[in-house]
Amino acid sequence: MTALTLEDARKGLASQPFSVLLGTRLASFGDGETTLELDVREDLLQQNGFLHGGVLAYAADNAITFAAGTTLGPAILTGGFSINYLRPAKGLRLLAQARVLHSGRSQATCRCDLSVLGQDGTVTLCAAAQGTAVSIARP
């Protein structure tokens, strides 16, 4: 498999209409890790003023899959994931930082930490996820 570049991964993200709708950016990609970012906007909040849990779950799912893509290549799908919400997400920007914990020939297991960047520059962990991505590439 030819290694994917940051530019390849950004093109992949740009081909996802939902990611474009949310304004998701790929900040880093490679060596078993990735970081996705998206700005917190009013239309992404829930009724109490916190970032909606569905946005956090989307970011975890996508970050896990992109991290797995660094080892499995681009022909992959989410196999499943779980998320634990640790505290309400309130801030300027969501950061989804995922890394591969283990990768085999056809599946990778990843962890994702979801944090928000606050007005004062502090980064606060608000959720943690773990999941798998599976290869759909044909031999």
Number of C-alpha atoms within 10 A of each C-alpha: 7 5 14 17 13 16 12 13 20 15 12 13 19 17 11 11 10 12 16 12 9 15 13 20 17 22 15 18 25 19 15 21 23 27 24 23 21 20 17 22 12 10 10 15 17 12 7 8 13 16 23 18 17 12 16 22 21 14 27 30 26 22 30 35 28 33 30 35 28 24 23 26 18 20 12 19 18 18 15 13 17 13 19 13 15 11 12 17 26 20 21 16 19 27 29 30 24 30 26 25 16 14 18 11 9 14 20 28 22 26 24 27 22 30 24 26 19 15 11 8 10 11 16 18 19 19 22 21 23 21 22 23 26 22 20 14 11 5 3
